């Protein structure tokens, strides 16, 4: 059994999630590589020291440069703001260190392309943190589609809806300024990633981005609240994607529906341990959607629990992600989603902005 020193840049919401995941993954999945929480960096040494003490890191770094360059840090997890992703990733790749980067890959498509080029030139493991697509239910949905259970797919719909800015009286904050922190930079990458994970590449889009609450206590909102995207996949399937941070009542509305000639699937992340499956077989009077509760027979469930229906949670998605990252490092084989997959999401986001501005269908430029 071999250990690997992990350095995490960022100790907030996602930094904590990755630290917990790296602490747990070896015991849950019996990984050949066992993570060692070597170093954490934050916006200041004082913050990093707090995270070191809270999460169990060996050391705190004064900045990300110290962390990346430390010889005991053998792999880097980037859980800082989007505008910092590129320099951190490029520095790590230049030293031959694997990188797991939180979504979205970068603030701009140009940065995403540069990061992907650096990742592929380095030849080391690289992944992007699209954790919601790692639930046992969504992994099983991908399996059903690949096996042809739904027949020929003819329609796809996905959304990611939350309501943390639905109240017009919610004060202005950092989320209200800058393209990268708006809905298209924050929420939309998740359903776009889900769409491509389930249906394949997106060829073109016709989209509208909108700011519904333009002024909040404390400032003017400069980015989008929600967006609707009509899309055509490269395989010819027609689809629709919607994302919103002002969807009153929705807390984690990562939802998709898929219709095929032999069946259909429904999923809702707010009930993440169930997948609804319809199969067009048997007497019409007995047909209907059936609820499949996740259990040990479904992907990545058994290591957590032997009981069907007992369920996995949000943190478990990050642990599955950590397992995949370690597998990619150990085997030298890319594990989805790589930086190139993250770049594909950024390219769709760019096309959405272009379409919203022009009011026309826009081809996704690769």
Secondary structure, DSSP 4 states (H G I P E B T S, - for coil): -EEEEEEEE--SHHHHHHHHHHHHHHHHH--SEEEEEEEEE-SSHHHHHHHHHHHT-SEEESSHHHHHH-TT--EEEE-S-HHHHHHHHHHHHHTT-EEEEESSS-SSHHHHHHHHHHHHHHTS-EEEE-GGGGSHHHHHHHHHHHTTTT-SEEEEEEEEE--TT-STTSPP-GGGSSGGGSHHHHTHHHHHHHHHHHH--EEEEEEEEE-S--EETTEE--S-SEEEEEEEETTS-EEEEEEES--TT-SSEEEEEEEESSEEEEEEGGGTTEEEEEE--S-GGG---EEEE--TTSTTTTTT-SSTTS---HHHHHHHHHHHHHHHHHH----SS-HHHHHHHHHHHHHHHHHHHHTS-EEPP-
